[in-house]
Amino acid sequence: MTLSQTFKVVLEQDVILSATTATSGQHRSLDYLSGSVFLGIVASRGYHSLDEKEAWTLFHSGAVRFNDASICVDGAPSYPLPLSLHAYKGDSFINDQSRLIAGQLFDPALSTATESIRQQRQLRGGYITQCGQYSQPLLDQRLKTAIDPATGRAANSQLFNYEALRAGQVFLFHLEAEASAEALFTRAVKWLGGPASIGRSRSAQYGQVIITPIDGETPTPRCSTVASTELTLWLLSDLALLGTNGQSTLTPKPELLGLPTGSTWLSERSYIRTRRYSPYNGKRRCHDPERQVLNRGSVLRYQLPRALDTKESEGVQSAGLYRESGLGRIAINPSLLDGRHPTFEPLTARSTSSTIITASTPSTALVSLLLRRAALAGDKTQTETLALAIFNQLLVLLQQARVWNGLPLGQPLAAPGRSQWGGIKQLASDQRDRPETLWRALLGGDKAVIRDRSGWNLATGPSTTLAAGMHEILKSHGLQDNPQLADVIGHLAVHGLSLNWANAVSGATELKEKNA
């Protein structure tokens, strides 16, 4: 018996998961959340409480498998698009509802000689559901530069860019375990729930997610139950194989997958893409050995001397190396790839479980912007006035800090500067339509922007700091979960970047009544 638990992962911030470790060329991000991310979360929260045997079983043996998380499409789980699907150039193969048109797609390996010789193109990238709904995760590009701590300016030759999964998207991930590891599986489920930080630049503006366990069976593609000597394998995750010589191999020979003796790999009817990468180990702060893998979405076909029995089928469904990190997950004889044209289920046959929820976002960024502007057009003056009132309260806190620390005018305070206010302004812009996320990013916990560091730890009294004072001021104005939070914070940051704040921090002037 296999134990399983499905989780919903909501991206609270953009998430950077580098596809390669290359430092030259365009940065590329994965369009899914790799299983090693979730393994790392559990390891950081529970490794210290396990003995050597338990740690090996949970994190290294493959008895517990942290699978990849794919985008949630219209409330349903999705799978990497099979590389066997092709379309004729110039033909449209997606309808107005973002559903693939089965009649326009085909597998060239199953074509006949009398069929059209028009130019074909392979479909690459994206995800589909059992019903044929197609989606591509949203990715954003941002240009960054390192800051020279000596000058506070952009460092020379330190311009770079990041590609990241856009915040607000929902992914589905599931944890699997063998029955013998039930106790460890239960503990892993407990450790996984709640907020977490994943990917790169977690100390900046990236990586915050919320992980929630949900009810429902493990999402897997529907597979044919008819015994056959023709075997089709659809890779739902990357596959790392070890050759008979002990070296990595990209040739999926039958014996490496545990297929019966006498099986033949039909290379001319298979579709393979490969990649190589070196995963980064955050605990050891170095890269692990390079992995050479067959890409998720690859389709492999074999001719068998006999049909697989139940035990052999179970072995093929999870094969190769690094299974604890989600690699080696395979669908056997998927119904979707039964014939020359894909076979999709009717939309009405899809699960309508209310436990799987997609992000409630407007259809386009333009619609979102226009709706928001229309809703807040009459409140612009109000938000600006509120931001100015909060700013004046912060100036009073600076005056209290100067008195408490015994600093005369002309001697600067160790208060937040332009870099901190600039980061807050950018955060307010990024999370403009997500006030709950913005509140957590500003004030919620150890990773918050406004916490006891970077000048916000300035003492303003016997047991209070500027960060605590800021928290109380925002709460007193009822801004927690307020849809106008981003506007108020944005205007407040503009004041923080002004000469008034710089003068108050440096002690160049006293507090002016005209600012009130």
Residue pairs with C-beta under 8 A, 6 or more apart in sequence:
1 179
2 176
2 177
2 178
2 179
3 176
3 177
3 178
3 179
3 181
3 182
3 185
4 174
4 175
4 176
4 177
4 217
4 218
5 174
5 175
5 185
5 189
5 213
6 172
6 173
6 174
6 213
6 214
6 215
6 216
6 217
6 218
6 219
6 356
7 69
7 172
7 173
7 174
7 175
7 192
7 193
7 211
7 212
7 213
7 214
8 72
8 170
8 171
8 172
8 211
8 212
8 213
8 214
8 356
8 357
9 33
9 69
9 170
9 171
9 172
9 173
9 209
9 210
9 211
9 212
10 168
10 169
10 170
10 209
10 210
10 212
10 359
11 165
11 166
11 167
11 168
11 169
11 170
11 171
11 208
11 209
12 167
12 195
12 208
12 209
12 210
12 434
12 437
12 440
12 441
13 167
13 205
13 206
13 207
13 208
13 209
13 430
13 431
13 437
13 441
14 140
14 142
14 164
14 165
14 166
14 167
14 205
14 206
14 430
15 29
15 33
15 164
15 165
15 167
15 198
15 199
15 206
15 207
15 209
16 29
16 162
16 163
16 164
16 165
16 199
16 200
16 201
16 206
16 207
17 29
17 30
17 33
17 34
17 37
17 165
17 198
17 199
17 200
18 27
18 28
18 29
18 30
18 200
19 28
19 29
19 30
19 275
19 277
20 28
20 275
20 276
20 277
21 277
21 278
21 280
21 287
26 161
26 163
27 160
27 161
27 162
27 163
28 163
29 139
29 162
29 163
29 164
29 165
30 165
31 71
31 125
31 136
31 137
31 139
31 165
32 68
32 69
32 70
32 71
32 80
32 137
32 171
32 296
33 68
33 69
33 165
33 171
33 173
33 198
34 68
34 325
34 326
35 65
35 66
35 67
35 68
35 69
35 173
35 237
35 324
35 325
35 326
35 327
36 66
36 279
36 325
36 326
37 69
37 198
37 199
38 66
38 69
38 173
38 175
38 192
38 211
39 59
39 66
39 324
39 325
40 198
40 282
41 191
41 192
41 196
41 198
41 211
42 58
42 59
42 66
42 188
42 191
42 192
43 59
43 283
44 283
45 191
46 187
46 188
46 191
47 55
47 59
50 58
50 184
54 184
57 63
57 64
57 181
57 184
58 64
58 181
58 184
58 188
59 324
60 324
61 324
62 318
62 323
62 324
63 177
63 178
63 180
63 181
63 184
64 175
64 176
64 177
64 178
64 181
64 184
64 185
64 188
64 324
65 175
65 176
65 177
65 318
65 323
65 324
65 326
65 329
66 173
66 175
66 324
66 325
66 326
67 173
67 174
67 175
67 176
67 237
67 326
67 329
68 173
68 236
68 237
68 296
68 326
68 329
69 171
69 172
69 173
70 77
70 78
70 79
70 80
70 127
70 171
70 172
71 78
71 127
71 135
71 137
71 169
71 170
71 171
71 172
72 78
72 169
72 170
72 171
72 172
72 356
72 357
72 358
73 127
73 128
73 129
73 133
73 134
73 135
73 358
74 129
74 133
74 358
75 352
75 353
75 356
75 357
75 358
76 129
76 130
76 131
76 133
76 219
76 350
76 351
76 356
77 129
77 172
77 219
77 356
78 127
78 128
78 129
78 133
78 135
78 172
79 127
79 128
79 129
79 221
79 234
79 236
79 331
80 127
80 235
80 236
80 296
80 297
81 123
81 124
81 125
81 126
81 127
81 128
81 134
81 297
82 234
82 271
82 297
82 299
82 336
82 337
82 342
83 122
83 123
83 124
83 271
83 272
83 273
83 295
83 297
83 298
83 299
84 107
84 109
84 271
84 299
84 337
85 105
85 106
85 107
85 122
85 123
85 342
86 105
86 106
86 107
86 108
86 120
86 121
86 122
86 123
87 93
87 104
87 105
87 106
87 120
87 121
87 123
88 104
88 116
88 118
88 119
88 120
88 121
89 118
89 119
89 120
89 121
91 104
92 101
92 104
93 100
93 101
93 104
93 105
93 123
94 100
94 101
94 134
95 101
97 133
98 133
98 134
98 135
99 131
99 132
99 133
99 134
99 344
99 347
100 128
100 132
100 133
100 134
100 342
100 344
102 132
102 341
102 342
102 343
102 344
103 341
105 123
105 341
105 342
106 340
106 341
107 337
107 340
107 341
108 120
109 268
109 269
109 270
109 271
109 301
110 269
110 339
110 340
111 340
122 271
124 273
124 297
125 136
126 134
126 135
126 136
127 134
127 135
127 136
127 137
128 134
128 135
128 336
129 350
130 221
130 222
130 336
130 344
130 345
130 350
131 344
131 345
131 346
131 347
131 349
131 350
132 342
132 344
132 345
137 165
137 166
137 169
138 165
138 166
138 169
139 163
139 164
139 165
139 166
140 163
140 164
140 165
140 166
141 161
141 162
141 163
142 161
142 162
142 164
143 159
143 160
143 161
144 159
144 160
144 161
144 162
145 154
145 155
145 158
145 159
145 160
146 154
146 155
146 158
146 160
147 153
147 154
147 155
147 419
148 154
148 155
148 156
152 419
162 200
162 201
162 206
164 199
164 206
167 430
167 431
167 434
167 437
168 359
168 361
168 434
169 359
170 357
170 358
170 359
172 219
172 356
173 211
174 218
174 219
175 185
175 188
175 189
175 192
176 218
177 184
177 185
177 188
189 213
192 211
192 213
193 211
193 212
193 213
194 210
194 211
195 208
195 209
195 210
195 211
195 440
195 445
196 208
196 209
196 210
196 211
197 207
197 208
197 209
197 447
198 207
198 209
199 206
199 207
200 206
200 207
201 207
202 447
203 447
205 423
205 426
205 427
205 430
205 441
208 437
208 440
208 441
208 447
214 355
214 356
215 353
215 355
216 351
216 353
216 355
216 356
220 236
220 331
221 234
221 236
221 331
221 334
221 335
221 336
222 334
222 335
222 336
222 345
223 331
223 332
223 333
223 334
223 335
224 333
224 334
224 335
224 338
226 333
227 307
227 308
228 307
228 333
229 303
229 304
229 305
229 306
229 307
230 301
230 302
230 303
230 304
231 259
231 263
231 301
231 302
231 303
231 304
231 308
231 332
231 333
232 299
232 300
232 301
232 332
232 333
232 334
232 337
233 257
233 299
233 300
233 301
233 302
233 316
233 330
233 331
233 332
234 297
234 298
234 299
234 330
234 331
234 334
234 336
234 337
235 294
235 295
235 296
235 297
235 298
235 299
235 300
235 329
235 330
236 296
236 329
236 330
236 331
237 296
237 326
237 327
237 328
237 329
238 275
238 291
238 293
238 294
238 295
238 296
238 327
238 328
239 252
239 293
239 294
239 298
239 319
239 320
239 327
239 328
239 330
240 248
240 291
240 292
240 293
240 294
240 320
240 321
240 322
240 327
240 328
241 248
241 249
241 250
241 251
241 252
241 256
241 257
241 294
241 319
241 320
241 321
242 248
242 249
242 256
242 320
242 321
243 249
243 251
243 253
243 256
244 255
244 256
248 291
248 292
249 256
249 292
250 272
250 274
250 292
250 294
251 265
252 265
252 270
252 272
252 294
252 300
253 265
254 260
254 263
254 264
254 265
254 302
255 261
255 263
256 319
256 320
257 316
257 319
257 320
258 312
258 315
258 316
258 319
259 302
259 304
259 308
259 312
259 316
260 304
260 305
260 306
260 308
260 312
261 305
262 304
262 305
263 302
263 303
263 304
263 305
264 302
264 303
265 300
265 301
265 302
266 301
266 302
266 303
269 301
270 298
270 299
270 300
270 301
271 298
271 299
272 294
272 295
272 298
272 300
273 294
273 295
273 297
273 298
274 292
274 293
274 294
274 295
275 292
275 293
275 295
276 290
276 291
276 292
276 293
277 290
277 291
277 293
278 287
278 288
278 289
278 290
278 291
279 287
279 288
279 291
279 325
280 286
280 287
280 288
281 287
281 288
291 321
291 322
293 327
299 337
308 316
308 332
313 332
316 330
316 332
317 329
317 330
317 331
317 332
318 328
318 329
318 330
319 328
319 330
320 327
320 328
321 327
321 328
322 328
335 343
336 342
336 343
336 344
337 343
361 368
361 433
362 368
362 371
368 433
372 432
372 433
375 483
376 383
376 484
376 487
379 484
379 487
380 487
382 484
383 484
383 487
383 488
383 491
384 491
386 477
386 484
386 488
387 487
387 488
387 489
387 490
387 491
387 492
387 494
387 495
388 491
388 495
388 515
389 477
390 473
390 474
390 477
390 488
390 492
391 492
391 495
391 496
391 500
391 501
391 515
392 515
392 516
393 473
394 466
394 469
394 470
394 473
395 500
395 501
395 504
395 511
395 515
396 511
397 460
397 466
397 469
397 470
398 413
398 415
398 466
398 504
398 505
399 504
399 511
400 460
400 461
401 413
401 415
401 458
401 459
401 460
401 466
402 408
402 409
402 413
402 507
404 459
404 460
404 461
404 462
405 413
405 459
407 413
407 507
408 507
409 507
409 508
409 509
409 510
410 506
410 507
410 508
411 507
412 505
412 506
412 507
413 458
413 505
413 506
413 507
414 455
414 458
415 455
415 458
415 466
415 505
416 454
416 455
416 456
416 466
416 496
417 455
417 505
418 497
418 502
420 449
420 454
420 455
420 456
420 496
421 493
421 496
421 497
421 501
422 493
422 497
423 449
424 442
424 449
424 450
424 489
424 492
424 493
424 496
425 489
425 490
425 493
425 494
425 497
427 438
427 441
427 442
427 449
427 489
428 438
428 486
428 487
428 489
428 490
428 493
429 486
429 490
431 437
431 438
431 441
431 486
432 486
433 486
435 481
435 482
435 483
435 484
435 485
435 486
436 481
438 485
438 486
438 489
439 479
439 480
439 481
439 485
440 448
441 447
441 448
441 449
442 448
442 449
442 450
442 474
442 489
443 450
443 451
443 470
443 471
443 474
445 451
450 456
450 467
450 470
450 471
451 457
451 467
452 465
452 467
455 466
456 465
456 466
456 467
456 470
457 465
457 466
457 467
458 465
458 466
459 465
460 466
460 469
474 480
477 488
479 485
479 488
482 488
495 501
500 515
502 508
503 509
504 511
